[in-house]
């Protein structure tokens, strides 16, 4: 599994923005599809809300891409 660490300077980042910022998705539309497919987990819980607030310490897993993102 590929592991990435993403540092944010704000209190939170929205899930769709995180996927774009980390390079997982090229556009917001692609991020929306990935999220709505149910293949994204935040702290081991499936999340289909693209506006979900992701905060420092959260682990975002995209199983179909075999990628894990830790927010630092």
Buried (B, 14 or more C-beta within 10 A) or exposed (E): EEEEEBEBEEEBBBBBBBBBBBEBBEEEEBBBEBBEEEBBBBEEEEBEEBEBEBEBEBBBBBEEBEBBBBBE
